[in-house]
Amino acid sequence: MNPADSLIEYPSRFPIKVMGAHVEGFVEAIARVALQFDPGFDASTIEQRPSKAGNYLGLTITITATSREQLDELYRTLSTHPMVKVVL
């Protein structure tokens, strides 16, 4: 894809919502993935929202997106992670 055709201007801050079971290690696992794609990622900025019953945890991670390829690969990695149910 031609960068001029992108709706996103790079680099930019880009929020990604990730949902998974509310289990020990989920937040840390997602932080490790984010760090693979954004070495400057700060895990203390992760927003957490438990589900009503507390069985699931919604996270918002905000990374510095540098390219469409980076975002595509990050979405693929998160979507195939065994602890992740949904990525938006």
ZANUGU-95837 format. One record per residue: residue number from 0; residue in one letter; x, y, z of N, C-alpha, C in turn. Coordinates in Angstrom, 3 decimals, decimal comma. Example, Ala and Ser with C-alpha at 12.3 -4.5 7.8 and 13.67 -1.06 7.14 Angstrom:
BEGIN
<r><n>0</n><res>a</res><n_X>13,190</n_X><n_Y>-5,690</n_Y><n_Z>7,800</n_Z><ca_X>12,300</ca_X><ca_Y>-4,500</ca_Y><ca_Z>7,800</ca_Z><c_X>13,200</c_X><c_Y>-3,300</c_Y><c_Z>7,800</c_Z></r>
<r><n>1</n><res>s</res><n_X>12,850</n_X><n_Y>-2,250</n_Y><n_Z>7,080</n_Z><ca_X>13,670</ca_X><ca_Y>-1,060</ca_Y><ca_Z>7,140</ca_Z><c_X>12,900</c_X><c_Y>0,030</c_Y><c_Z>7,870</c_Z></r>
# end
This chain:
BEGIN
<r><n>0</n><res>m</res><n_X>0,844</n_X><n_Y>-1,182</n_Y><n_Z>0,000</n_Z><ca_X>0,000</ca_X><ca_Y>0,000</ca_Y><ca_Z>0,000</ca_Z><c_X>0,887</c_X><c_Y>1,242</c_Y><c_Z>0,000</c_Z></r>
<r><n>1</n><res>n</res><n_X>0,522</n_X><n_Y>2,169</n_Y><n_Z>-0,799</n_Z><ca_X>1,235</ca_X><ca_Y>3,432</ca_Y><ca_Z>-0,888</ca_Z><c_X>0,973</c_X><c_Y>4,243</c_Y><c_Z>0,389</c_Z></r>
<r><n>2</n><res>p</res><n_X>2,014</n_X><n_Y>4,700</n_Y><n_Z>1,102</n_Z><ca_X>1,813</ca_X><ca_Y>5,473</ca_Y><ca_Z>2,331</ca_Z><c_X>0,924</c_X><c_Y>6,702</c_Y><c_Z>2,136</c_Z></r>
<r><n>3</n><res>a</res><n_X>0,916</n_X><n_Y>7,267</n_Y><n_Z>0,949</n_Z><ca_X>0,083</ca_X><ca_Y>8,442</ca_Y><ca_Z>0,685</ca_Z><c_X>-1,405</c_X><c_Y>8,084</c_Y><c_Z>0,704</c_Z></r>
<r><n>4</n><res>d</res><n_X>-1,728</n_X><n_Y>6,788</n_Y><n_Z>0,498</n_Z><ca_X>-3,122</ca_X><ca_Y>6,336</ca_Y><ca_Z>0,486</ca_Z><c_X>-3,631</c_X><c_Y>5,973</c_Y><c_Z>1,878</c_Z></r>
<r><n>5</n><res>s</res><n_X>-2,779</n_X><n_Y>5,984</n_Y><n_Z>2,864</n_Z><ca_X>-3,159</ca_X><ca_Y>5,589</ca_Y><ca_Z>4,219</ca_Z><c_X>-3,967</c_X><c_Y>6,682</c_Y><c_Z>4,909</c_Z></r>
<r><n>6</n><res>l</res><n_X>-4,934</n_X><n_Y>6,261</n_Y><n_Z>5,713</n_Z><ca_X>-5,714</ca_X><ca_Y>7,205</ca_Y><ca_Z>6,515</ca_Z><c_X>-4,988</c_X><c_Y>7,558</c_Y><c_Z>7,811</c_Z></r>
<r><n>7</n><res>i</res><n_X>-3,947</n_X><n_Y>6,815</n_Y><n_Z>8,102</n_Z><ca_X>-3,159</ca_X><ca_Y>7,039</ca_Y><ca_Z>9,318</ca_Z><c_X>-1,848</c_X><c_Y>7,707</c_Y><c_Z>8,928</c_Z></r>
<r><n>8</n><res>e</res><n_X>-1,500</n_X><n_Y>8,748</n_Y><n_Z>9,651</n_Z><ca_X>-0,223</ca_X><ca_Y>9,425</ca_Y><ca_Z>9,416</ca_Z><c_X>0,799</c_X><c_Y>8,820</c_Y><c_Z>10,375</c_Z></r>
<r><n>9</n><res>y</res><n_X>1,906</n_X><n_Y>8,347</n_Y><n_Z>9,839</n_Z><ca_X>2,935</ca_X><ca_Y>7,698</ca_Y><ca_Z>10,660</ca_Z><c_X>4,090</c_X><c_Y>8,644</c_Y><c_Z>10,899</c_Z></r>
<r><n>10</n><res>p</res><n_X>4,747</n_X><n_Y>8,573</n_Y><n_Z>12,049</n_Z><ca_X>4,348</ca_X><ca_Y>7,810</ca_Y><ca_Z>13,236</ca_Z><c_X>3,188</c_X><c_Y>8,493</c_Y><c_Z>13,953</c_Z></r>
<r><n>11</n><res>s</res><n_X>2,381</n_X><n_Y>7,684</n_Y><n_Z>14,655</n_Z><ca_X>1,279</ca_X><ca_Y>8,233</ca_Y><ca_Z>15,446</ca_Z><c_X>0,949</c_X><c_Y>7,295</c_Y><c_Z>16,596</c_Z></r>
<r><n>12</n><res>r</res><n_X>0,336</n_X><n_Y>7,855</n_Y><n_Z>17,614</n_Z><ca_X>-0,125</ca_X><ca_Y>7,054</ca_Y><ca_Z>18,755</ca_Z><c_X>-1,367</c_X><c_Y>6,310</c_Y><c_Z>18,290</c_Z></r>
<r><n>13</n><res>f</res><n_X>-1,429</n_X><n_Y>5,003</n_Y><n_Z>18,553</n_Z><ca_X>-2,511</ca_X><ca_Y>4,186</ca_Y><ca_Z>18,029</ca_Z><c_X>-3,038</c_X><c_Y>3,257</c_Y><c_Z>19,119</c_Z></r>
<r><n>14</n><res>p</res><n_X>-4,305</n_X><n_Y>3,445</n_Y><n_Z>19,540</n_Z><ca_X>-4,871</ca_X><ca_Y>2,579</ca_Y><ca_Z>20,580</ca_Z><c_X>-5,400</c_X><c_Y>1,269</c_Y><c_Z>19,993</c_Z></r>
<r><n>15</n><res>i</res><n_X>-5,191</n_X><n_Y>0,190</n_Y><n_Z>20,722</n_Z><ca_X>-5,679</ca_X><ca_Y>-1,130</ca_Y><ca_Z>20,322</ca_Z><c_X>-6,362</c_X><c_Y>-1,746</c_Y><c_Z>21,541</c_Z></r>
<r><n>16</n><res>k</res><n_X>-7,573</n_X><n_Y>-2,256</n_Y><n_Z>21,335</n_Z><ca_X>-8,308</ca_X><ca_Y>-2,909</ca_Y><ca_Z>22,413</ca_Z><c_X>-8,096</c_X><c_Y>-4,410</c_Y><c_Z>22,317</c_Z></r>
<r><n>17</n><res>v</res><n_X>-7,783</n_X><n_Y>-5,024</n_Y><n_Z>23,458</n_Z><ca_X>-7,515</ca_X><ca_Y>-6,458</ca_Y><ca_Z>23,526</ca_Z><c_X>-8,355</c_X><c_Y>-7,033</c_Y><c_Z>24,659</c_Z></r>
<r><n>18</n><res>m</res><n_X>-9,073</n_X><n_Y>-8,125</n_Y><n_Z>24,379</n_Z><ca_X>-9,881</ca_X><ca_Y>-8,760</ca_Y><ca_Z>25,420</ca_Z><c_X>-9,454</c_X><c_Y>-10,205</c_Y><c_Z>25,605</c_Z></r>
<r><n>19</n><res>g</res><n_X>-9,455</n_X><n_Y>-10,614</n_Y><n_Z>26,874</n_Z><ca_X>-9,105</ca_X><ca_Y>-11,985</ca_Y><ca_Z>27,193</ca_Z><c_X>-9,654</c_X><c_Y>-12,354</c_Y><c_Z>28,547</c_Z></r>
<r><n>20</n><res>a</res><n_X>-9,453</n_X><n_Y>-13,616</n_Y><n_Z>28,927</n_Z><ca_X>-9,899</ca_X><ca_Y>-14,069</ca_Y><ca_Z>30,236</ca_Z><c_X>-9,143</c_X><c_Y>-13,303</c_Y><c_Z>31,319</c_Z></r>
<r><n>21</n><res>h</res><n_X>-9,845</n_X><n_Y>-13,006</n_Y><n_Z>32,403</n_Z><ca_X>-9,237</ca_X><ca_Y>-12,258</ca_Y><ca_Z>33,514</ca_Z><c_X>-8,415</c_X><c_Y>-13,243</c_Y><c_Z>34,349</c_Z></r>
<r><n>22</n><res>v</res><n_X>-7,209</n_X><n_Y>-13,517</n_Y><n_Z>33,882</n_Z><ca_X>-6,323</ca_X><ca_Y>-14,477</ca_Y><ca_Z>34,539</ca_Z><c_X>-4,974</c_X><c_Y>-13,826</c_Y><c_Z>34,833</c_Z></r>
<r><n>23</n><res>e</res><n_X>-4,274</n_X><n_Y>-14,399</n_Y><n_Z>35,788</n_Z><ca_X>-2,949</ca_X><ca_Y>-13,900</ca_Y><ca_Z>36,149</ca_Z><c_X>-2,014</c_X><c_Y>-13,989</c_Y><c_Z>34,946</c_Z></r>
<r><n>24</n><res>g</res><n_X>-1,271</n_X><n_Y>-12,931</n_Y><n_Z>34,700</n_Z><ca_X>-0,294</ca_X><ca_Y>-12,915</ca_Y><ca_Z>33,622</ca_Z><c_X>-0,798</c_X><c_Y>-12,348</c_Y><c_Z>32,308</c_Z></r>
<r><n>25</n><res>f</res><n_X>-2,110</n_X><n_Y>-12,101</n_Y><n_Z>32,192</n_Z><ca_X>-2,667</ca_X><ca_Y>-11,593</ca_Y><ca_Z>30,921</ca_Z><c_X>-2,102</c_X><c_Y>-10,216</c_Y><c_Z>30,581</c_Z></r>
<r><n>26</n><res>v</res><n_X>-2,147</n_X><n_Y>-9,307</n_Y><n_Z>31,528</n_Z><ca_X>-1,662</ca_X><ca_Y>-7,935</ca_Y><ca_Z>31,273</ca_Z><c_X>-0,182</c_X><c_Y>-7,959</c_Y><c_Z>30,904</c_Z></r>
<r><n>27</n><res>e</res><n_X>0,597</n_X><n_Y>-8,725</n_Y><n_Z>31,634</n_Z><ca_X>2,035</ca_X><ca_Y>-8,806</ca_Y><ca_Z>31,381</ca_Z><c_X>2,324</c_X><c_Y>-9,401</c_Y><c_Z>29,999</c_Z></r>
<r><n>28</n><res>a</res><n_X>1,544</n_X><n_Y>-10,414</n_Y><n_Z>29,613</n_Z><ca_X>1,751</ca_X><ca_Y>-11,049</ca_Y><ca_Z>28,307</ca_Z><c_X>1,473</c_X><c_Y>-10,061</c_Y><c_Z>27,173</c_Z></r>
<r><n>29</n><res>i</res><n_X>0,417</n_X><n_Y>-9,274</n_Y><n_Z>27,312</n_Z><ca_X>0,080</ca_X><ca_Y>-8,302</ca_Y><ca_Z>26,277</ca_Z><c_X>1,124</c_X><c_Y>-7,181</c_Y><c_Z>26,246</c_Z></r>
<r><n>30</n><res>a</res><n_X>1,612</n_X><n_Y>-6,787</n_Y><n_Z>27,407</n_Z><ca_X>2,669</ca_X><ca_Y>-5,767</ca_Y><ca_Z>27,466</ca_Z><c_X>3,926</c_X><c_Y>-6,259</c_Y><c_Z>26,741</c_Z></r>
<r><n>31</n><res>r</res><n_X>4,275</n_X><n_Y>-7,538</n_Y><n_Z>26,911</n_Z><ca_X>5,454</ca_X><ca_Y>-8,087</ca_Y><ca_Z>26,225</ca_Z><c_X>5,281</c_X><c_Y>-8,044</c_Y><c_Z>24,710</c_Z></r>
<r><n>32</n><res>v</res><n_X>4,076</n_X><n_Y>-8,366</n_Y><n_Z>24,233</n_Z><ca_X>3,815</ca_X><ca_Y>-8,309</ca_Y><ca_Z>22,792</ca_Z><c_X>3,945</c_X><c_Y>-6,864</c_Y><c_Z>22,308</c_Z></r>
<r><n>33</n><res>a</res><n_X>3,339</n_X><n_Y>-5,931</n_Y><n_Z>23,033</n_Z><ca_X>3,412</ca_X><ca_Y>-4,518</ca_Y><ca_Z>22,637</ca_Z><c_X>4,860</c_X><c_Y>-4,049</c_Y><c_Z>22,546</c_Z></r>
<r><n>34</n><res>l</res><n_X>5,684</n_X><n_Y>-4,468</n_Y><n_Z>23,494</n_Z><ca_X>7,097</ca_X><ca_Y>-4,076</ca_Y><ca_Z>23,502</ca_Z><c_X>7,865</c_X><c_Y>-4,623</c_Y><c_Z>22,295</c_Z></r>
<r><n>35</n><res>q</res><n_X>7,440</n_X><n_Y>-5,775</n_Y><n_Z>21,785</n_Z><ca_X>8,086</ca_X><ca_Y>-6,345</ca_Y><ca_Z>20,593</ca_Z><c_X>7,923</c_X><c_Y>-5,415</c_Y><c_Z>19,389</c_Z></r>
<r><n>36</n><res>f</res><n_X>6,789</n_X><n_Y>-4,717</n_Y><n_Z>19,345</n_Z><ca_X>6,472</ca_X><ca_Y>-3,885</ca_Y><ca_Z>18,188</ca_Z><c_X>6,736</c_X><c_Y>-2,400</c_Y><c_Z>18,420</c_Z></r>
<r><n>37</n><res>d</res><n_X>6,823</n_X><n_Y>-2,014</n_Y><n_Z>19,694</n_Z><ca_X>7,103</ca_X><ca_Y>-0,619</ca_Y><ca_Z>20,046</ca_Z><c_X>8,041</c_X><c_Y>-0,626</c_Y><c_Z>21,253</c_Z></r>
<r><n>38</n><res>p</res><n_X>9,353</n_X><n_Y>-0,568</n_Y><n_Z>21,008</n_Z><ca_X>10,321</ca_X><ca_Y>-0,625</ca_Y><ca_Z>22,107</ca_Z><c_X>10,132</c_X><c_Y>0,476</c_Y><c_Z>23,157</c_Z></r>
<r><n>39</n><res>g</res><n_X>9,454</n_X><n_Y>1,549</n_Y><n_Z>22,804</n_Z><ca_X>9,205</ca_X><ca_Y>2,639</ca_Y><ca_Z>23,743</ca_Z><c_X>7,897</c_X><c_Y>2,496</c_Y><c_Z>24,491</c_Z></r>
<r><n>40</n><res>f</res><n_X>7,200</n_X><n_Y>1,369</n_Y><n_Z>24,303</n_Z><ca_X>5,905</ca_X><ca_Y>1,158</ca_Y><ca_Z>24,952</ca_Z><c_X>6,057</c_X><c_Y>1,181</c_Y><c_Z>26,469</c_Z></r>
<r><n>41</n><res>d</res><n_X>5,148</n_X><n_Y>1,876</n_Y><n_Z>27,139</n_Z><ca_X>5,156</ca_X><ca_Y>1,993</ca_Y><ca_Z>28,601</ca_Z><c_X>3,971</c_X><c_Y>1,215</c_Y><c_Z>29,157</c_Z></r>
<r><n>42</n><res>a</res><n_X>4,241</n_X><n_Y>0,074</n_Y><n_Z>29,788</n_Z><ca_X>3,180</ca_X><ca_Y>-0,797</ca_Y><ca_Z>30,303</ca_Z><c_X>2,297</c_X><c_Y>-0,111</c_Y><c_Z>31,347</c_Z></r>
<r><n>43</n><res>s</res><n_X>2,794</n_X><n_Y>0,940</n_Y><n_Z>31,974</n_Z><ca_X>1,986</ca_X><ca_Y>1,633</ca_Y><ca_Z>32,983</ca_Z><c_X>0,830</c_X><c_Y>2,414</c_Y><c_Z>32,348</c_Z></r>
<r><n>44</n><res>t</res><n_X>0,838</n_X><n_Y>2,535</n_Y><n_Z>31,018</n_Z><ca_X>-0,241</ca_X><ca_Y>3,259</ca_Y><ca_Z>30,337</ca_Z><c_X>-1,392</c_X><c_Y>2,342</c_Y><c_Z>29,917</c_Z></r>
<r><n>45</n><res>i</res><n_X>-1,285</n_X><n_Y>1,047</n_Y><n_Z>30,188</n_Z><ca_X>-2,351</ca_X><ca_Y>0,112</ca_Y><ca_Z>29,812</ca_Z><c_X>-3,605</c_X><c_Y>0,426</c_Y><c_Z>30,623</c_Z></r>
<r><n>46</n><res>e</res><n_X>-4,720</n_X><n_Y>0,605</n_Y><n_Z>29,911</n_Z><ca_X>-6,005</ca_X><ca_Y>0,819</ca_Y><ca_Z>30,568</ca_Z><c_X>-6,683</c_X><c_Y>-0,535</c_Y><c_Z>30,719</c_Z></r>
<r><n>47</n><res>q</res><n_X>-7,244</n_X><n_Y>-0,800</n_Y><n_Z>31,911</n_Z><ca_X>-7,884</ca_X><ca_Y>-2,083</ca_Y><ca_Z>32,191</ca_Z><c_X>-9,351</c_X><c_Y>-1,888</c_Y><c_Z>32,556</c_Z></r>
<r><n>48</n><res>r</res><n_X>-10,219</n_X><n_Y>-2,762</n_Y><n_Z>31,998</n_Z><ca_X>-11,640</ca_X><ca_Y>-2,746</ca_Y><ca_Z>32,326</ca_Z><c_X>-12,132</c_X><c_Y>-4,178</c_Y><c_Z>32,480</c_Z></r>
<r><n>49</n><res>p</res><n_X>-12,428</n_X><n_Y>-4,593</n_Y><n_Z>33,702</n_Z><ca_X>-12,973</ca_X><ca_Y>-5,941</ca_Y><ca_Z>33,883</ca_Z><c_X>-14,422</c_X><c_Y>-6,006</c_Y><c_Z>33,396</c_Z></r>
<r><n>50</n><res>s</res><n_X>-14,841</n_X><n_Y>-7,191</n_Y><n_Z>32,970</n_Z><ca_X>-16,228</ca_X><ca_Y>-7,382</ca_Y><ca_Z>32,562</ca_Z><c_X>-17,132</c_X><c_Y>-7,316</c_Y><c_Z>33,794</c_Z></r>
<r><n>51</n><res>k</res><n_X>-18,415</n_X><n_Y>-7,215</n_Y><n_Z>33,559</n_Z><ca_X>-19,387</ca_X><ca_Y>-7,097</ca_Y><ca_Z>34,649</ca_Z><c_X>-19,251</c_X><c_Y>-8,240</c_Y><c_Z>35,654</c_Z></r>
<r><n>52</n><res>a</res><n_X>-19,116</n_X><n_Y>-9,462</n_Y><n_Z>35,152</n_Z><ca_X>-18,996</ca_X><ca_Y>-10,630</ca_Y><ca_Z>36,027</ca_Z><c_X>-17,550</c_X><c_Y>-10,880</c_Y><c_Z>36,473</c_Z></r>
<r><n>53</n><res>g</res><n_X>-16,603</n_X><n_Y>-10,142</n_Y><n_Z>35,887</n_Z><ca_X>-15,204</ca_X><ca_Y>-10,294</ca_Y><ca_Z>36,277</ca_Z><c_X>-14,473</c_X><c_Y>-11,442</c_Y><c_Z>35,614</c_Z></r>
<r><n>54</n><res>n</res><n_X>-15,124</n_X><n_Y>-12,103</n_Y><n_Z>34,645</n_Z><ca_X>-14,482</ca_X><ca_Y>-13,244</ca_Y><ca_Z>33,978</ca_Z><c_X>-13,512</c_X><c_Y>-12,824</c_Y><c_Z>32,880</c_Z></r>
<r><n>55</n><res>y</res><n_X>-13,726</n_X><n_Y>-11,638</n_Y><n_Z>32,322</n_Z><ca_X>-12,903</ca_X><ca_Y>-11,153</ca_Y><ca_Z>31,219</ca_Z><c_X>-12,299</c_X><c_Y>-9,809</c_Y><c_Z>31,576</c_Z></r>
<r><n>56</n><res>l</res><n_X>-11,209</n_X><n_Y>-9,482</n_Y><n_Z>30,882</n_Z><ca_X>-10,537</ca_X><ca_Y>-8,214</ca_Y><ca_Z>31,104</ca_Z><c_X>-10,294</c_X><c_Y>-7,558</c_Y><c_Z>29,749</c_Z></r>
<r><n>57</n><res>g</res><n_X>-10,745</n_X><n_Y>-6,321</n_Y><n_Z>29,628</n_Z><ca_X>-10,492</ca_X><ca_Y>-5,540</ca_Y><ca_Z>28,427</ca_Z><c_X>-9,312</c_X><c_Y>-4,619</c_Y><c_Z>28,672</c_Z></r>
<r><n>58</n><res>l</res><n_X>-8,384</n_X><n_Y>-4,608</n_Y><n_Z>27,740</n_Z><ca_X>-7,202</ca_X><ca_Y>-3,752</ca_Y><ca_Z>27,848</ca_Z><c_X>-7,165</c_X><c_Y>-2,808</c_Y><c_Z>26,661</c_Z></r>
<r><n>59</n><res>t</res><n_X>-6,686</n_X><n_Y>-1,609</n_Y><n_Z>26,881</n_Z><ca_X>-6,357</ca_X><ca_Y>-0,709</ca_Y><ca_Z>25,776</ca_Z><c_X>-4,871</c_X><c_Y>-0,429</c_Y><c_Z>25,873</c_Z></r>
<r><n>60</n><res>i</res><n_X>-4,161</n_X><n_Y>-0,831</n_Y><n_Z>24,819</n_Z><ca_X>-2,734</ca_X><ca_Y>-0,512</ca_Y><ca_Z>24,739</ca_Z><c_X>-2,590</c_X><c_Y>0,562</c_Y><c_Z>23,666</c_Z></r>
<r><n>61</n><res>t</res><n_X>-1,750</n_X><n_Y>1,528</n_Y><n_Z>23,915</n_Z><ca_X>-1,513</ca_X><ca_Y>2,586</ca_Y><ca_Z>22,932</ca_Z><c_X>-0,044</c_X><c_Y>2,545</c_Y><c_Z>22,551</c_Z></r>
<r><n>62</n><res>i</res><n_X>0,180</n_X><n_Y>2,199</n_Y><n_Z>21,299</n_Z><ca_X>1,558</ca_X><ca_Y>2,072</ca_Y><ca_Z>20,806</ca_Z><c_X>1,868</c_X><c_Y>3,224</c_Y><c_Z>19,854</c_Z></r>
<r><n>63</n><res>t</res><n_X>3,129</n_X><n_Y>3,395</n_Y><n_Z>19,547</n_Z><ca_X>3,528</ca_X><ca_Y>4,329</ca_Y><ca_Z>18,500</ca_Z><c_X>3,598</c_X><c_Y>3,534</c_Y><c_Z>17,208</c_Z></r>
<r><n>64</n><res>a</res><n_X>2,637</n_X><n_Y>3,786</n_Y><n_Z>16,331</n_Z><ca_X>2,588</ca_X><ca_Y>3,083</ca_Y><ca_Z>15,051</ca_Z><c_X>3,530</c_X><c_Y>3,769</c_Y><c_Z>14,072</c_Z></r>
<r><n>65</n><res>t</res><n_X>4,364</n_X><n_Y>2,964</n_Y><n_Z>13,435</n_Z><ca_X>5,336</ca_X><ca_Y>3,515</ca_Y><ca_Z>12,491</ca_Z><c_X>5,047</c_X><c_Y>3,122</c_Y><c_Z>11,050</c_Z></r>
<r><n>66</n><res>s</res><n_X>4,186</n_X><n_Y>2,104</n_Y><n_Z>10,833</n_Z><ca_X>3,857</ca_X><ca_Y>1,679</ca_Y><ca_Z>9,467</ca_Z><c_X>2,627</c_X><c_Y>0,774</c_Y><c_Z>9,483</c_Z></r>
<r><n>67</n><res>r</res><n_X>2,014</n_X><n_Y>0,631</n_Y><n_Z>8,325</n_Z><ca_X>0,879</ca_X><ca_Y>-0,279</ca_Y><ca_Z>8,172</ca_Z><c_X>1,335</c_X><c_Y>-1,714</c_Y><c_Z>8,434</c_Z></r>
<r><n>68</n><res>e</res><n_X>2,526</n_X><n_Y>-2,052</n_Y><n_Z>7,975</n_Z><ca_X>3,055</ca_X><ca_Y>-3,404</ca_Y><ca_Z>8,160</ca_Z><c_X>3,212</c_X><c_Y>-3,729</c_Y><c_Z>9,652</c_Z></r>
<r><n>69</n><res>q</res><n_X>3,700</n_X><n_Y>-2,755</n_Y><n_Z>10,422</n_Z><ca_X>3,865</ca_X><ca_Y>-2,955</ca_Y><ca_Z>11,863</ca_Z><c_X>2,506</c_X><c_Y>-3,236</c_Y><c_Z>12,504</c_Z></r>
<r><n>70</n><res>l</res><n_X>1,497</n_X><n_Y>-2,430</n_Y><n_Z>12,166</n_Z><ca_X>0,160</ca_X><ca_Y>-2,630</ca_Y><ca_Z>12,737</ca_Z><c_X>-0,436</c_X><c_Y>-3,970</c_Y><c_Z>12,326</c_Z></r>
<r><n>71</n><res>d</res><n_X>-0,300</n_X><n_Y>-4,337</n_Y><n_Z>11,054</n_Z><ca_X>-0,826</ca_X><ca_Y>-5,620</ca_Y><ca_Z>10,589</ca_Z><c_X>-0,195</c_X><c_Y>-6,784</c_Y><c_Z>11,347</c_Z></r>
<r><n>72</n><res>e</res><n_X>1,110</n_X><n_Y>-6,728</n_Y><n_Z>11,520</n_Z><ca_X>1,806</ca_X><ca_Y>-7,817</ca_Y><ca_Z>12,215</ca_Z><c_X>1,447</c_X><c_Y>-7,841</c_Y><c_Z>13,701</c_Z></r>
<r><n>73</n><res>l</res><n_X>1,291</n_X><n_Y>-6,676</n_Y><n_Z>14,310</n_Z><ca_X>0,885</ca_X><ca_Y>-6,609</ca_Y><ca_Z>15,712</ca_Z><c_X>-0,507</c_X><c_Y>-7,212</c_Y><c_Z>15,888</c_Z></r>
<r><n>74</n><res>y</res><n_X>-1,453</n_X><n_Y>-6,853</n_Y><n_Z>15,015</n_Z><ca_X>-2,800</ca_X><ca_Y>-7,423</ca_Y><ca_Z>15,077</ca_Z><c_X>-2,757</c_X><c_Y>-8,942</c_Y><c_Z>14,894</c_Z></r>
<r><n>75</n><res>r</res><n_X>-1,954</n_X><n_Y>-9,422</n_Y><n_Z>13,950</n_Z><ca_X>-1,826</ca_X><ca_Y>-10,870</ca_Y><ca_Z>13,731</ca_Z><c_X>-1,269</c_X><c_Y>-11,563</c_Y><c_Z>14,970</c_Z></r>
<r><n>76</n><res>t</res><n_X>-0,236</n_X><n_Y>-10,981</n_Y><n_Z>15,558</n_Z><ca_X>0,390</ca_X><ca_Y>-11,581</ca_Y><ca_Z>16,737</ca_Z><c_X>-0,582</c_X><c_Y>-11,618</c_Y><c_Z>17,913</c_Z></r>
<r><n>77</n><res>l</res><n_X>-1,281</n_X><n_Y>-10,511</n_Y><n_Z>18,144</n_Z><ca_X>-2,252</ca_X><ca_Y>-10,481</ca_Y><ca_Z>19,242</ca_Z><c_X>-3,404</c_X><c_Y>-11,448</c_Y><c_Z>18,991</c_Z></r>
<r><n>78</n><res>s</res><n_X>-3,913</n_X><n_Y>-11,486</n_Y><n_Z>17,770</n_Z><ca_X>-5,070</ca_X><ca_Y>-12,329</ca_Y><ca_Z>17,439</ca_Z><c_X>-4,781</c_X><c_Y>-13,818</c_Y><c_Z>17,601</c_Z></r>
<r><n>79</n><res>t</res><n_X>-3,526</n_X><n_Y>-14,202</n_Y><n_Z>17,429</n_Z><ca_X>-3,162</ca_X><ca_Y>-15,621</ca_Y><ca_Z>17,546</ca_Z><c_X>-2,607</c_X><c_Y>-15,971</c_Y><c_Z>18,931</c_Z></r>
<r><n>80</n><res>h</res><n_X>-2,520</n_X><n_Y>-14,998</n_Y><n_Z>19,816</n_Z><ca_X>-2,003</ca_X><ca_Y>-15,259</ca_Y><ca_Z>21,166</ca_Z><c_X>-3,024</c_X><c_Y>-16,117</c_Y><c_Z>21,918</c_Z></r>
<r><n>81</n><res>p</res><n_X>-2,575</n_X><n_Y>-17,161</n_Y><n_Z>22,603</n_Z><ca_X>-3,509</ca_X><ca_Y>-18,075</ca_Y><ca_Z>23,273</ca_Z><c_X>-4,346</c_X><c_Y>-17,436</c_Y><c_Z>24,396</c_Z></r>
<r><n>82</n><res>m</res><n_X>-3,922</n_X><n_Y>-16,327</n_Y><n_Z>24,943</n_Z><ca_X>-4,678</ca_X><ca_Y>-15,692</ca_Y><ca_Z>26,020</ca_Z><c_X>-5,699</c_X><c_Y>-14,671</c_Y><c_Z>25,509</c_Z></r>
<r><n>83</n><res>v</res><n_X>-5,657</n_X><n_Y>-14,361</n_Y><n_Z>24,218</n_Z><ca_X>-6,488</ca_X><ca_Y>-13,299</ca_Y><ca_Z>23,655</ca_Z><c_X>-7,743</c_X><c_Y>-13,881</c_Y><c_Z>23,017</c_Z></r>
<r><n>84</n><res>k</res><n_X>-8,887</n_X><n_Y>-13,261</n_Y><n_Z>23,320</n_Z><ca_X>-10,164</ca_X><ca_Y>-13,648</ca_Y><ca_Z>22,713</ca_Z><c_X>-10,508</c_X><c_Y>-12,749</c_Y><c_Z>21,534</c_Z></r>
<r><n>85</n><res>v</res><n_X>-10,310</n_X><n_Y>-11,421</n_Y><n_Z>21,680</n_Z><ca_X>-10,706</ca_X><ca_Y>-10,447</ca_Y><ca_Z>20,656</ca_Z><c_X>-9,696</c_X><c_Y>-9,307</c_Y><c_Z>20,602</c_Z></r>
<r><n>86</n><res>v</res><n_X>-9,422</n_X><n_Y>-8,824</n_Y><n_Z>19,389</n_Z><ca_X>-8,578</ca_X><ca_Y>-7,637</ca_Y><ca_Z>19,193</ca_Z><c_X>-9,358</c_X><c_Y>-6,670</c_Y><c_Z>18,318</c_Z></r>
<r><n>87</n><res>l</res><n_X>-9,454</n_X><n_Y>-5,424</n_Y><n_Z>18,780</n_Z><ca_X>-10,182</ca_X><ca_Y>-4,383</ca_Y><ca_Z>18,018</ca_Z><c_X>-9,277</c_X><c_Y>-3,195</c_Y><c_Z>17,803</c_Z></r>
# end
